[in-house]
Amino acid sequence: MIEVKGLSKSFKLTKEAKKQLKSEQQDPRQEGDFFHALTRVDFACKPGQVLGLLGPNGAGKTTTLRILASSIRPDRGEILVNNVNIVKNPEQAKKKIGFLSTNTGLYQRLTAKENIEYFAKLHGMSSKQISERAPVLYEELGITEFLHRRAETLSTGMKQKVSIARAVVHQPDVLVLDEPTTGLDIMATETVLSFIENQKAKGTPIIFSTHHLEEVTMLADEIVVINHGKSCFRGTEESLKQQMGVSSFRKAFMHLVNKPKKEEAI
Ligand SMILES: Nc1ncnc2c1ncn2[C@@H]1O[C@H](COP(=O)(O)OP(=O)(O)OP(=O)(O)O)[C@@H](O)[C@H]1O
């Protein structure tokens, strides 16, 4: 179980960023030298639940997920994983959260196997634990046939599989996936989606962000919509449609974020 309560995060803007923001349409989240990327984000995800994080560009999804992965610290708020506040305990966070982002790097000169083993060791796993765990992942993700190839020679889809293995090798309590299918073809997307389904079946809470509403329909038990740095909806797709008084998920989402002209943006 993961509970996120009252997260907020502001970034200090560089001179260049301030100049750029001035030239763009004014974002009310900018205040002097600061940009209030998150002002209040709350949600929870139970064991075996898949939570889809949705929001327009710049809403605050990646910032939220980076905080969950303890890549950055929030200014305020709590994140409880099975009642342990991981904001106060970032070392625990790394153990408890498996994080996959579009920037999840692999060491290009290492093979797929070496990469996975390297990250397993960083998580403090023993050789025995790695030799038991890693082959299960190779099988589950279809990595076996390119295990000994260097990361630099792998296709985008193959790299994504290795990145997933890297993110879950230490069997984290919670999975956090930032746009896990972005840039992948249909086959690689299918691997990621069925991996999410498998993890769900094992009872892992999973939080993923996406711009694809159909992925949310397919996978998510509940949705959290973030808009302008706030979680503005939590519930099922059906309840969002009901609340917005429309029968289409896309329209309901667009009504909620109030940007009907930019339907194609999500
Ligand atoms: N280090 C930073 N300094 C200043 N502003 C930042 C920083 N990181 C993020 N932001 C701003 O915070 C806002 C939220 O960014 P974030 O990346 O979380 O959005 P997102 O919902 O993931 O968007 P997208 O769907 O486009 O990936 C954006 O306006 C972004 O420009």
The ligand as an ORCA input file, in Angstrom:
! r2SCAN-3c Opt
* xyz 0 1
  N      13.932     21.498    -12.357
  C      12.909     22.257    -12.722
  N      12.990     23.614    -12.697
  C      11.948     24.394    -13.053
  N      10.746     23.911    -13.454
  C      10.607     22.574    -13.522
  C      11.667     21.679    -13.168
  N      11.230     20.404    -13.333
  C       9.949     20.509    -13.773
  N       9.590     21.801    -13.879
  C       8.294     22.334    -14.333
  O       7.278     21.753    -13.539
  C       6.111     21.493    -14.329
  C       5.734     20.049    -14.182
  O       6.676     19.265    -14.897
  P       6.520     17.685    -15.077
  O       7.710     17.218    -15.841
  O       6.262     17.089    -13.749
  O       5.199     17.611    -15.946
  P       4.502     16.335    -16.626
  O       3.093     16.322    -16.141
  O       5.303     15.117    -16.407
  O       4.535     16.777    -18.143
  P       4.723     15.914    -19.498
  O       3.439     15.199    -19.702
  O       4.914     16.987    -20.516
  O       5.907     15.024    -19.338
  C       6.455     21.900    -15.771
  O       5.950     23.173    -16.028
  C       7.978     21.898    -15.770
  O       8.484     22.841    -16.700
*
